[in-house]
Amino acid sequence: MRILVTGGAGFIGSNFVRWLHERGGSEYKAERVIVLDSLTYAGNLANLDGLDAHSSFRFVKGDIRDADLVQSLLKEERIDAVINFAAESHVDRSILDPLSFVRTNIEGTQVLLNVSQELEIPRFLQVSTDEVYGSLGPTGAFVEETPIDPSSAYSASKAAADMLVLAAWKTHGYAVSVTRCTNNYGPFQFPEKLIPLFITNAMADQPLPLYGDGKNVRSWLHVDDHSDAIMKVLTKGTAGEVYNIGGGEESEKQNVEVTQAILTILDKPSDLVKHVEDRLGHDRRYAVDYSKINKELGWAPSVPFEVGLQETVTWYLENQSWWQAIKSGEYMKFYEKNYAGKLDTAVGN
C-alpha cells in the first residue's frame, strides 16, 4: 500500500508516520509513505528526523489547497490511500482567526477530496475530532449517531469537513471513512496543548495556567493507540462510515487531575497552578463510545493513561532541545502578538 499522509509533520501525523514505519508497516503492508505538509507553525520537520534515510519515505512541502500539486503527487507516487491529518487545530487560535481554519480545514479538505476522487484513489480517510459533537453533561458518551453541535470555529470547520467527505460517499459512492478521536497525548505535541504546555512549564518552574475551575473533563488517548485505530479503519472499515476512537471511561480525567498528575511525576509543588479566566465556549466534557470500532474492527486502546503520561513526561525531559526551540520561536511570537502580556491564559484542550 502506498499512502499519502497530509499534515504528516504535525503532532498526530508525525507520530502516525513513525508508528507505521516502526510497528505497523509490515502488518498493513505499507510499502511507501509520502508526507505532504505546508509546515505552518505546528508543522515541524524535526518531528520526522531519521525517516528520510529510508527509501519508503518521502517528504513534500506543500499546501493541500494546491490542486495541481496534489494531483501530480498522487499520480507520480501511484497512491492507494489518502489520510488527511492536515488541519488548523488549536481552539484558542480559532477564536482569534477563524478564517484560517475555514481555508485549511474546509477548503483544503474539499480540494484534496476532489483530486482523490477524480483520480479514483481507492481509499480516503478523514481524521476528525470528538469536538464536533459539542459538550456532554456529567454522564454518557458520544456515539457516531450523536448530532453535530460544535462550539468553536475549530470544531465547526472540522464538522464541515466531515460532512463534505461523507457527502462524497452519499453522492458519488466514493470510498471514504471518517474517524473522530478524543484528546491525544504523547511525544512531539506542540506545547500549546494542555499536557505538553504544563509539562514544559512545570519543568521550568513557570505557572500552569488552568482554565476556570479545572473540572472540564477530557478522555485521553495515547497517540500510538490512535495510529493503530486509523489503520484498522483504513484497511478494514466500511466505506461511508464514521468511527469514534476513545480511551474509555478509565481515561476520563478532569483537567485539574491531569495537572496534578504531571506535578507529581515531576515532583513539583501544587502552587505552580494558576487558575485563569475560562476560555470562550469551553466545552465542559468530552467522552466517546468506541464500541463500534471495537465490535466491527477489533480495536481497543492498549496504553493506560498513567503509563502513557509517565512515558510522555519522560520524553519531554529527554528532548528539551525540541520543545525549547519551539517555545523560543514562532510559538511565543503568536502569544506575544495576540495575548499582550497574558501569555499564561492561552491553554489548549
N, C-alpha and C positions, 0 to 999 in steps of 0.2 A: 504494500500500500504506500502511495506517495501522497503526503499530507501537506497542505498549506496551512500554517498557523499564523493568523493575523494577530497583531498585538503581542507577539511572542517574546518581546524584550521587557514586558511588564511583569508584575509580580506573579500572577497565576499562570500567564502564558509561558514565562521562562521556566517556572517550576514544572509545568506540564512537559515542555520540551526535554528538560533534564530527566524527568521521571521516565519518559518514553525511551530516551537513549539508554538510561542505566538499568531500567527494570522491565519496561513494558514493550520494548521493540520487538523482541523475538516472539512473545506471546501474541501480539497483534499484527505481526508481520509488517512492521513499519520500516520499509527499506530506505525511505528518503523523507526528510522533514525540511520544509522551506519556511523560514520565518520572514514575514513582512511586517515592518513596524516603522512608523514615521518618527520615532524617537522624540516624542514630546517629553514634557518634564518627568513623567513617571517611567518612560521607556529608557532602559539603561543597558548598554552593550556589556557592561561588566557582569550583568546577570547571566550572560551566555558564555562567559570566559571558558575556554578549553574546548568548546564544542566545534569551533572552526577547524580543529585538527582532524575532524572526521569527514570522510568523503560523503557520508549520508546526510550531512547538514549543510545548509546554505542560508545566509542572511541577506536580505534585500531591504534597503531603506526606501520607504515609500508610503504613500497615503492610500487607504482603501477607497477613497473617493476618486482616485485616478483610474478610470475605467480602462484606458489604454494599457497602463502598466499591469493592472490585474489580469487583463486578457492575455497579454504577452507572456506573463509569468505562468499562468495556468496552462497555456499551450506548450511553452518551452519545456516545462517540468512534467508534463503529462500527469497532472494532478488527479488523484482519485477521490479526495475528500478535502473539504474546506472546513476548518474550525475557527469560528470568529470570536476571538477574545478582545479584539480591538475596541476600546471604549474609553471615554472620559468617565471616571468612576468615583470621584470624591464629592460627597453630598455638599460640603461647605462651599466648594468651588462652584457647584451648580446653582447655589443661591446667588452667588456674585455674578456669574457669567453663564446663564442658561443657554445662550445661543451656540456656544462652542459644543455643548452637549447634543444639541439638535443636529449640528453639522456632522459630527463624528458618529454618534450613536444611531441616528435615524438615517440621514442621507448616506453615510458611509456603508451602513448595513445594506441599504437598498441597491447601491451600486455594486457591491460585492455579490449580492444575491442575483442581480440581473445578469452579470457576466457569467457567473457559475451556471445559471440556468441555461443561458444561451449556448454555452459550450458543453452542456449536458454532463457536468461533473456529477458523478454518481451519488455523492452524499454531501449534505451541508448541515453543519451543526452550529446553532446559535447559543453561545454561553451567556446566560442571563442571571438574574438575581431574585431572591425571595422578596426584595424590597418592592417589587411591582405589586405585591398583594396588599401593601399598606401596613397597618398596625393591628396587632392582636390584643385581646383582653388578657386577663391573668391565666386563662386556661385555653386548651385547644391548640390546633396546629393547622397551618396552611396545607391544603391538598391541591392537586392540579386543577380541580374544578372551582376553586375559590375565586370569586370575582376580582378582577384587577382594580386596585384602588391606590395608585401611587401618591406619595406625599411630597415629593421634591421634583425638581427638573431632571435630576439624575434618574430617579426611578420611573418618571413619566416617559423619558426618552428611551429607556430600556424596554418599557412596556410597549411603546410604539414599534420599536424594532422587532420585538417578539411577534406582534400582530402582522407585520409585513412578511416575516418569514413564514408564519403559519398560513397566510393568505396565498403564498406561492404553492403550498400543498393543496389548499382547497380549490384554487382557481386552475392551476396547471398540473397538479399531480406531481410536483417536484419533490423529491425525497429529502425532506428537511426534518430536523429534530430541534427541540428547544430544551435546554437544561436550566433549572432555576435553583441556585445553590444558596445555602446560608453563609454566614460570615466565614471567610477563610483566614487562616493564620499560618505562619511558617517562615522560612528563610526568604530573603530578598524582597520583603514587603516594604514599600515606600513609607518612610517614617512620618506620615501624616495620619495614618490609621491608629486606632487606639492602642493595640498591643505593641507595635514597634515604637510608637511615639513614647509610650510610658516606659518601655524597657530602656530606651536610649536616654530619656530624660532622667530616669532614676539612676542610671549608671553615672551620669554627670552631676548628680545631686541637685537637679533642677526640679521645679514644681511639676506635678502631674495634674493637668487641668481636667477635671472631671465635670462633665455636663450635669447641671441640675442636681437632683438628689442621688444620682449614680445608680438608681434602681431600674434603669432601662435594661431589658433582658434581650440577650442575643444567644443564638445557638451557634456553637463554634465547630468548625470542621478543618482538620489538617489538610493542607493543600495537596499532599500526596494522595489522600483518600479521594479528593475531588478529581484528580487526574485519572485515577482508576475508573471512577464513575463515568467520566466523559468518554473514555474509550469503550466502555461497555455499551453506552448509548449509541456511539458512532457505529459500532460493529454488529450489535445485536438488537438495537432499539427498533421500534416500529415507526415507520415514516409517518410524519404528521402529528406526532405525539409530543407532549410536554412531560418531562420527568423532573420531579423535585429531588434535590440532593441535600440531605441534612445529617446532623450529628446525633440526633436522638435526644430524648429527654435528659439524659445524664450530661449532655453537653450544654444545656441551657444555664447561663450564668448571668447574674446581674453585673453591670459594668464595675460596680464597686467591689464585687467578689474577684473579678479578673485583676483589678488594680491591686488588691491586697495580696493576691497570689504572686504577682510579679515582685512586689516589695519583699515578700517573704523569701522568694528564691534568691533575690539579690541581697538579702539581709540589709534592707534599707528601712528607715523609720516611716511610720504612717503619716507623720506631719508633712511629708512631701506632697500629700494630696491637697489640691486646692479646688474647691467647688466653684464653678463659674456659671454664669447665666446660661440657661438651656438653649440649645440650637432651635431655630425656627422649624416648625413642622417635624420635630424629633419623634419618630415612631417609638411607642413605648415597649413593644415586644415583638420579636420575630421568632417563629418556630415552624419548621416544615415537617410534614409527614412523608417519610421516604419509603413507605410500604410498597408503592407501585414499582419502583426500580428494584426493590428487594425481591418482590414476588416474581416480576417478569424477567429480570436480568441477573438476579442472584447477588446484587451488590449490597454491602453494608459497610459502615465505617469501621476501621480497624485500629486507629490510633486514639487511645484515651486522652481526653483533654489535658489532664495533669501531666501525662508523659510528654505529649506534644509541646505543651507550654515550656516545660523544663528544657527540652531539646531546642526550642526556638530561642529562649533566653541564652542558652549556651552558644548558639550560632552567632547571635549579636555580640556576645562577649569576645568571640574568636574572630570576628570580622568587623572590627571597629573602623578600619580604614574605609570600608564600603559605605557605612552609613554616615561617617563623619564628613566624607566628601560630598554627600548629598545635602547634609544639613548646612554646610558652608557655602552651598551654591544656589541653584535655582529654587530649592525648597524654601530657604529663608527669604529670598528676594520676594517671593509671592506674598508671604505673610507680612513682610515689612511694608509692601505696597498696599495691601488690602485691609490689614487689621490695625495699622497705625498705632503701635505701642501696646496692642492687646494680643500679642502672639500666642499667649497661652490659652486663649479662648477657642482656638481653631483645632478641633479634635475630630478625628474620623469616627467611623461606626463604633 
